[in-house]
Amino acid sequence: MFFAATTFFASLAGIVALFYVKHLELRSERILTPTLKEVADGYALNFKELLARSRSEIAKVVPITVFLMRLAVREAALQSAALLQFGERKAQELADLVSHKHRFERRETKSDFLRHMGGHPFRSAINSNSNVRTSAEPQKPLDISRPSNQTSTASITPVTPLTPQKRERKTKHPPTESSNIGAGAEK
């Protein structure tokens, strides 16, 4: 901050000094240091040409800078993730050290319902059939060299549609609250 402020005020003083020298030259109608002015003009013109030629090079610098910044941000993210994982491991070790339960083991549940349900395996009705292959079983290759002697065991059962009388009966007599209360009281 100090360097930036010093540079700013030095530049401002130099600009004010140049305007004061220009004012003295116009008032006296003569150039104070002609050789110094010619040398400074030569440097200014060279610097202007250098800037004009370097536009294409500066245009190349921007994509390279963006690429390097992307690499730097990626590397910083990976390093911070590694640091956070290290912190997580150490926090777990600290929690294990401080905890009164150093090695947690699951106990038997006190709920009768959960104890009863724990004995049943969780699977769908489709996987409960012994003929159905699960996704864990490897698929057997299909042998097309011999004709199959097995007959299909699949059977089609007809579905009987509801008759119009049954439909009308269901829609004509909806249950009422008084019938539900009486039914609940009888149980």
Contacts in CASP RR format, 6 or more apart in sequence:
PFRMAT RR
TARGET T0000
AUTHOR 0000-0000-0000
METHOD contacts of the structure
MODEL  1
MFFAATTFFASLAGIVALFYVKHLELRSERILTPTLKEVADGYALNFKEL
LARSRSEIAKVVPITVFLMRLAVREAALQSAALLQFGERKAQELADLVSH
KHRFERRETKSDFLRHMGGHPFRSAINSNSNVRTSAEPQKPLDISRPSNQ
TSTASITPVTPLTPQKRERKTKHPPTESSNIGAGAEK
21 32 0 8 1.000
24 32 0 8 1.000
25 31 0 8 1.000
25 32 0 8 1.000
31 37 0 8 1.000
96 102 0 8 1.000
108 115 0 8 1.000
109 115 0 8 1.000
126 132 0 8 1.000
127 134 0 8 1.000
131 153 0 8 1.000
133 139 0 8 1.000
END
